[in-house]
Amino acid sequence: MRSAMTDASPFHSTGEVLDWLSSRNAASPFSVEPIPLECVDGWSFEESTGNLVHKSGKFFRVEGIRVETNAGPVARWEQPIIDQPEIGILGIVAKEFDGVLHFLMQAKMEPGNPSPVQLTPTVQATRSNYTQVHQGSRPPYVDYFLDLTRATRLVDQLQFEQASAFLGKRNRNMVVLAAGGVPVLDNFRWLTMGQVKQLLRIPNLVSMEARTVLSCIPLVANGCDSASAPPAPAGEFGRALFESMLECGQAMHGDDEVLSWLADLRCRYELRIERVPLRTVDAWSRDRFAIAHDGGRYFSVVGARVEATSREVARWDQPLVKSVEKGLIGFLIKRIHGVLHFLIQAKVEPGNVDILSVGPTVQCVLGAESVSDPASWPPLADLVVGAPAERVRYSCTQAEEGGRFYHVENEYRVVELPADEDAQLSDGYCWVTLRQLNDLLRHGYVNIEARNLLGCLSLI
């Protein structure tokens, strides 16, 4: 909590961090060249299925799935999806300086980043990376997360990735408190949480991986009430967020009622996933350059040749998922009984292992055609898109994971409704306090889109 309220560090001002990030672009030359998918070195299409696989059998593969569900307006479809069964590490090393927790953040280039170098966790590595399947160097600091004698684990959670693009993929979100001195390499800097939150107001600067780890860090102890809580933030909205985290906040629905709501929907919704050969996926076609939807929508799978002097491997080829349409990720919030509540959605997506997850109020794409046609928008999107400026509590474009996605961006927004305004809700939505939402997150119920938006919220 103290770190979240501290926007200055004895090491570097936030302005100096921005200068350092800019210098990393110049100090670490790189290039990302689009190449035909059939020319991606080390990758090939299986003769029997047409699935796109790496010669090592590691990293990930692109295959096809057939989806059937009774949730939503479309009951059946087929699509390509990424199968990456290994669990990676998204980890931040922390250490206390002058009584304030600092986080060791990395300036890292990923091939799909719209802004080349982003602020990322200390470590973001798949198992194939840190076991050196690529025959490159071992990621710095990874042993702090693998060796229990080197650090104390403060956060250690398995969290799911984008269920629209990955088939049940999870990463281990970790924060560890280092014992003893920590060497600081050129591409790393110590920042307070408050400084990172400041940088989240700048488009595409803080990575998706950093945002999801930040969202997993509890700012108040579980069960904390007003009597045992630290001092509240000075700002009105920061104070409202803080009070919504406390045990004493009067929730519209009890904890058991929220869990029962989720259980009931999981029983009523159906989701059947069948793996099918990529070459047979309906409404999708492959040529030598890409795998793409026949209607020009959703996404495509393209090839890239990457050269980067700052990475464990200096040169490689890989497939990337390229978005066709920009997305919208939004929370509607409202004060109920004087306590700030978040409107969550039960979100069914093909990669969900347990049928559905807790998503933000709005999670959708708004393509060129649909932007001018509000009638085609999903429920409540008009309240997020058309909110007056005085009701917008956060708004910024943020990029998704640059290691698998190419220039995929979402507009992240938090909009506060007037306390007396009632949105028309189906039973797929529920109002919860921030404490309840954080509890659901801790148990792995909250999807990455909602986590990423929560990670952007600042108390100052």
C-alpha positions in Angstrom: 0.0 0.0 0.0 2.8 2.4 0.9 4.5 1.6 -2.5 1.3 2.2 -4.4 1.0 5.6 -2.7 4.6 6.6 -3.5 5.2 8.1 -6.9 8.9 9.1 -6.3 11.9 6.9 -5.7 15.4 7.7 -4.4 16.8 5.9 -7.4 15.0 7.5 -10.4 12.2 10.0 -11.0 9.5 8.9 -13.3 10.8 11.3 -15.9 14.2 9.7 -15.7 12.6 6.3 -16.2 11.0 7.5 -19.4 14.3 8.8 -20.6 15.9 5.4 -19.7 13.2 3.5 -21.7 13.8 5.7 -24.7 17.6 5.1 -24.4 17.0 1.3 -24.4 15.4 1.6 -27.9 18.7 3.2 -29.1 20.9 0.9 -27.1 19.3 -2.4 -28.3 18.9 -2.3 -32.1 16.2 -4.7 -33.4 14.1 -5.4 -36.5 10.9 -7.2 -37.1 10.3 -8.1 -40.7 7.1 -9.6 -42.0 7.8 -12.8 -44.0 5.5 -15.4 -45.6 4.2 -17.9 -43.1 5.6 -20.8 -45.2 9.1 -19.3 -44.9 9.2 -19.1 -41.0 12.4 -21.0 -40.1 12.0 -23.8 -37.6 8.2 -24.0 -38.1 6.2 -26.1 -40.5 2.7 -27.3 -41.2 2.1 -31.0 -40.3 1.2 -33.0 -43.3 -1.6 -34.9 -41.7 -3.4 -32.0 -39.9 -2.0 -28.7 -41.3 -1.3 -27.7 -37.8 1.6 -25.2 -37.4 4.3 -26.6 -35.1 7.9 -25.9 -34.1 10.5 -28.5 -35.0 11.4 -29.0 -31.3 7.8 -29.9 -30.4 8.1 -27.1 -27.8 7.0 -23.4 -27.5 3.5 -23.6 -28.9 1.4 -24.8 -31.9 -1.5 -23.4 -33.9 -4.3 -25.9 -34.4 -8.1 -25.8 -35.1 -11.0 -26.1 -32.8 -14.8 -26.5 -33.2 -16.9 -24.7 -30.6 -20.5 -25.3 -29.6 -22.2 -23.3 -26.8 -25.6 -22.1 -25.7 -24.1 -18.8 -24.4 -24.3 -15.8 -26.7 -25.8 -15.2 -30.2 -23.5 -17.7 -32.1 -24.0 -21.3 -31.2 -21.3 -22.9 -33.3 -18.1 -21.9 -35.0 -14.6 -23.0 -35.9 -11.3 -21.1 -35.5 -7.5 -21.4 -35.2 -6.2 -21.3 -31.6 -2.8 -21.4 -29.9 -2.1 -24.5 -27.9 0.7 -23.8 -25.4 0.4 -26.3 -22.5 3.6 -25.4 -20.7 3.3 -22.9 -17.8 5.5 -19.8 -18.0 6.7 -17.4 -15.3 5.7 -13.8 -15.1 7.7 -12.6 -12.1 8.7 -9.4 -10.3 11.6 -9.3 -7.8 10.8 -6.9 -5.0 13.0 -5.3 -2.3 12.4 -2.7 0.4 14.3 0.6 0.3 13.8 3.3 3.0 10.7 1.4 4.1 9.1 1.4 0.7 8.7 -1.7 -1.5 10.4 -1.4 -4.9 9.9 -3.6 -7.9 12.7 -4.5 -10.3 11.2 -3.8 -13.8 12.7 -4.6 -17.1 12.9 -2.7 -20.4 12.2 -5.4 -22.9 11.5 -5.6 -26.6 9.0 -8.1 -27.9 8.4 -8.6 -31.7 4.7 -7.7 -31.6 4.9 -4.6 -29.5 3.5 -1.4 -31.2 6.0 0.6 -29.1 9.2 -1.5 -29.3 10.5 -1.5 -25.8 8.0 -1.8 -22.9 8.3 -1.9 -19.1 7.9 -5.6 -18.2 8.3 -7.8 -15.2 11.7 -8.9 -14.0 11.2 -12.2 -15.7 8.7 -13.3 -18.4 9.7 -16.7 -19.7 8.1 -19.9 -20.9 9.5 -23.1 -19.6 11.1 -23.7 -23.0 12.8 -20.3 -22.5 14.3 -20.9 -19.1 15.2 -24.5 -19.9 17.0 -23.1 -22.9 15.3 -25.1 -25.7 16.1 -22.2 -28.0 19.8 -22.8 -27.1 20.2 -19.2 -26.0 21.2 -17.7 -22.7 19.2 -18.2 -19.5 16.9 -15.3 -18.6 18.4 -13.1 -15.9 17.0 -13.4 -12.4 14.9 -16.5 -13.1 16.6 -18.4 -10.2 14.9 -16.0 -7.8 11.6 -17.7 -8.8 12.9 -21.2 -8.9 15.2 -21.3 -5.9 13.3 -21.0 -2.6 16.5 -20.0 -0.7 17.0 -16.8 -2.7 13.7 -15.1 -2.1 10.4 -15.2 -0.1 7.3 -15.6 -2.2 4.8 -12.8 -1.7 2.4 -13.6 -4.6 2.3 -17.0 -6.4 -0.8 -17.6 -8.5 -1.7 -19.5 -11.6 -3.7 -17.3 -13.9 -5.2 -17.9 -17.3 -4.2 -16.0 -20.5 -6.5 -14.8 -23.3 -9.2 -17.5 -23.7 -10.2 -16.3 -27.1 -6.7 -17.1 -28.5 -5.2 -19.7 -26.2 -6.5 -23.1 -25.3 -6.4 -23.2 -21.5 -3.0 -21.5 -21.3 -1.8 -20.4 -17.8 1.1 -18.5 -16.5 2.5 -18.4 -13.0 2.2 -14.8 -11.7 4.8 -14.2 -9.0 6.2 -11.5 -6.8 9.2 -12.5 -4.6 11.0 -10.5 -1.9 14.7 -10.9 -2.5 17.1 -11.8 0.4 20.3 -9.8 0.3 21.6 -7.6 -2.5 20.3 -7.8 -6.0 22.6 -6.8 -8.9 20.9 -4.4 -11.3 21.7 -5.0 -15.0 21.5 -2.4 -17.7 17.9 -3.2 -18.8 16.5 -3.1 -15.3 15.4 -0.4 -12.8 13.9 -0.3 -9.3 10.5 1.5 -9.3 7.7 1.9 -6.7 4.3 0.6 -7.6 3.1 4.2 -7.7 5.7 5.0 -10.4 4.5 2.0 -12.5 0.9 3.2 -12.1 1.9 6.6 -13.4 3.5 5.0 -16.4 0.2 3.1 -17.1 -1.3 6.4 -18.1 0.9 6.4 -21.2 -0.3 4.3 -24.1 1.4 1.0 -24.8 4.3 1.6 -22.4 3.7 -1.0 -19.6 3.4 -4.5 -20.9 0.4 -6.8 -20.5 2.6 -9.2 -18.4 3.4 -6.4 -16.0 -0.3 -5.4 -15.7 -1.5 -8.9 -14.8 1.2 -9.4 -12.1 0.3 -6.0 -10.6 -3.3 -6.9 -10.5 -2.4 -10.0 -8.3 -0.7 -7.9 -5.6 -3.1 -7.3 -2.7 -2.8 -3.7 -1.4 -4.6 -4.5 1.9 -4.5 -7.7 3.9 -7.3 -10.2 3.4 -10.0 -9.5 6.0 -8.7 -5.9 6.6 -11.4 -3.6 8.0 -11.4 0.2 8.7 -10.0 -0.3 12.2 -6.9 -2.2 11.0 -6.5 -0.5 7.6 -3.6 1.8 6.7 -4.3 5.5 6.1 -6.7 6.1 3.1 -5.5 7.9 0.0 -6.0 11.7 -0.1 -7.8 11.8 -3.6 -11.5 11.2 -3.7 -11.5 8.4 -6.3 -8.4 6.7 -4.8 -10.2 6.8 -1.4 -13.3 5.2 -2.9 -11.2 2.4 -4.4 -9.4 1.9 -1.1 -12.7 1.7 0.9 -14.1 -0.8 -1.7 -11.2 -3.1 -0.8 -12.0 -3.3 2.9 -13.9 -6.0 4.6 -16.3 -3.5 6.2 -17.5 -2.2 2.8 -21.3 -3.0 2.5 -21.6 -5.2 -0.6 -24.8 -5.5 -2.7 -24.4 -9.3 -2.7 -22.8 -11.5 -0.1 -19.7 -13.5 -1.0 -21.6 -16.8 -1.0 -24.3 -15.2 -3.2 -21.6 -14.2 -5.8 -20.1 -17.7 -5.8 -23.6 -19.2 -6.2 -24.2 -16.9 -9.2 -21.1 -18.2 -10.8 -21.9 -21.9 -10.0 -25.5 -21.5 -11.4 -24.2 -20.0 -14.7 -21.6 -22.8 -15.1 -24.4 -25.3 -14.7 -26.6 -23.6 -17.3 -24.0 -22.7 -19.9 -22.6 -25.3 -22.1 -19.2 -25.2 -23.9 -18.0 -28.1 -26.0 -14.6 -27.9 -27.6 -13.3 -30.4 -30.2 -9.9 -30.2 -31.7 -9.9 -30.4 -35.5 -7.1 -30.2 -38.1 -6.1 -26.6 -38.9 -6.4 -27.3 -42.6 -10.1 -28.1 -42.3 -11.2 -25.2 -40.1 -14.4 -23.8 -41.6 -14.4 -20.1 -42.9 -10.6 -19.8 -42.5 -8.1 -20.1 -45.3 -4.3 -20.5 -45.6 -2.1 -19.2 -48.3 1.7 -18.8 -48.4 1.5 -15.5 -46.4 -1.0 -16.1 -43.6 -3.9 -17.9 -42.1 -6.9 -15.6 -42.2 -10.7 -15.4 -41.8 -12.6 -15.5 -45.1 -14.6 -12.5 -44.1 -11.5 -10.4 -43.2 -12.5 -10.2 -39.5 -11.1 -11.2 -36.1 -7.4 -12.0 -36.6 -4.8 -13.6 -38.8 -1.7 -15.7 -38.2 1.4 -14.2 -39.9 5.1 -14.8 -40.0 7.9 -12.6 -38.7 11.7 -12.6 -38.8 13.2 -11.0 -35.7 16.7 -9.6 -34.9 17.3 -8.3 -31.3 20.6 -7.9 -29.7 19.1 -7.6 -26.2 17.4 -11.0 -26.2 18.6 -14.5 -25.2 18.6 -15.4 -28.9 19.8 -12.7 -31.3 17.8 -13.9 -34.3 14.7 -16.1 -34.8 11.5 -16.6 -36.8 8.1 -17.1 -35.4 4.3 -17.0 -36.1 2.4 -14.1 -34.6 -1.4 -13.4 -34.2 -2.3 -10.2 -35.9 -5.5 -8.4 -34.9 -7.8 -7.0 -37.6 -9.9 -4.9 -35.2 -9.2 -2.8 -32.1 -10.8 -4.0 -28.9 -12.6 -2.4 -26.0 -12.1 -3.5 -22.4 -14.3 -1.6 -19.9 -15.6 -1.6 -16.4 -18.7 0.2 -15.3 -18.5 1.1 -11.7 -21.1 2.6 -9.3 -21.5 3.5 -5.7 -24.0 1.3 -4.0 -24.8 1.9 -0.3 -21.9 4.4 -0.6 -19.4 1.8 -1.6 -17.8 1.6 -5.0 -18.9 -1.6 -6.9 -17.7 -3.1 -10.2 -20.0 -4.6 -12.7 -18.6 -8.0 -13.7 -19.7 -10.3 -16.5 -19.7 -14.1 -16.8 -17.6 -14.5 -19.9 -17.7 -17.7 -22.0 -14.8 -18.1 -24.4 -13.4 -21.2 -26.2 -10.2 -21.4 -24.2 -12.0 -21.4 -20.8 -11.1 -24.6 -18.9 -14.1 -24.2 -16.6 -16.7 -23.0 -19.1 -16.7 -19.3 -18.0 -14.6 -16.7 -16.2 -15.2 -13.4 -14.6 -14.7 -10.7 -17.2 -15.1 -6.9 -17.3 -18.4 -5.3 -18.0 -17.6 -5.0 -21.7 -15.0 -7.1 -23.7 -15.4 -6.9 -27.4 -13.9 -5.7 -30.7 -15.2 -2.6 -32.4 -14.3 -2.9 -36.1 -14.5 -0.2 -38.7 -18.1 -1.1 -39.6 -19.4 -1.6 -36.0 -18.0 1.7 -34.7 -20.6 3.6 -36.6 -23.4 1.1 -35.8 -24.1 1.1 -32.1 -27.0 -1.3 -32.6 -24.4 -4.0 -33.3 -22.5 -3.4 -30.1 -22.7 -5.8 -27.2 -24.7 -4.9 -24.1 -23.6 -1.8 -22.1 -20.9 -0.9 -24.6 -22.7 2.4 -25.4 -22.3 3.4 -21.7 -18.6 2.8 -21.9 -18.0 4.4 -25.3 -20.3 7.4 -24.9 -19.5 8.3 -21.3 -19.1 12.0 -20.6 -15.5 13.0 -19.7 -16.3 13.8 -16.1 -17.4 10.1 -15.6 -14.3 8.5 -17.1 -12.0 7.3 -14.3 -9.4 5.7 -16.6 -8.9 5.6 -20.3 -5.8 4.5 -22.2 -4.9 2.3 -25.2 -2.8 -0.7 -24.1 -1.1 -3.3 -26.1 -1.5 -7.0 -25.5 1.3 -9.6 -25.2 4.0 -8.9 -27.9 5.5 -12.3 -27.7 2.5 -14.0 -29.4 0.4 -11.0 -30.8 1.4 -8.5 -33.4 0.2 -4.9 -32.7 -2.9 -6.0 -30.8 -4.4 -3.1 -28.9 -7.4 -2.5 -26.7 -8.9 0.7 -25.4 -9.1 0.2 -21.6 -11.8 2.3 -19.8 -13.4 2.6 -16.4 -16.6 4.6 -16.3 -18.5 5.6 -13.1 -22.2 5.7 -13.4 -24.3 8.0 -11.2 -25.4 6.3 -8.1 -29.1 6.6 -9.1 -28.6 5.3 -12.7 -29.8 1.7 -13.2 -28.3 -0.2 -16.2 -30.5 -2.9 -17.7 -28.8 -6.1 -16.7 -29.3 -9.8 -17.6 -28.4 -12.5 -15.2 -24.9 -12.7 -16.8 -23.8 -9.6 -14.8 -23.3 -9.0 -11.1 -22.2 -6.0 -9.0 -19.3 -6.7 -6.6 -17.0 -4.6 -4.4 -13.3 -4.4 -5.2 -12.6 -6.7 -2.2 -14.9 -9.3 -3.7 -13.3 -8.9 -7.1 -9.8 -9.3 -5.7 -10.9 -12.5 -3.8 -12.2 -13.9 -7.1 -8.9 -12.9 -8.8 -6.9 -14.6 -6.1 -8.7 -17.9 -6.8 -8.1 -17.8 -10.5 -11.7 -16.9 -11.6 -10.9 -13.5 -13.2 -9.9 -13.4 -16.9 -6.8 -11.5 -18.1 -8.7 -8.7 -19.7 -10.3 -7.8 -16.3 -7.0 -8.3 -14.5 -5.2 -6.0 -16.9 -7.7 -3.3 -16.4 -7.6 -3.6 -12.6 -3.8 -3.4 -12.8 -4.1 0.0 -14.4 -6.1 1.6 -11.5 -4.1 4.0 -9.3 -4.8 5.2 -5.8 -3.1 8.5 -6.5 
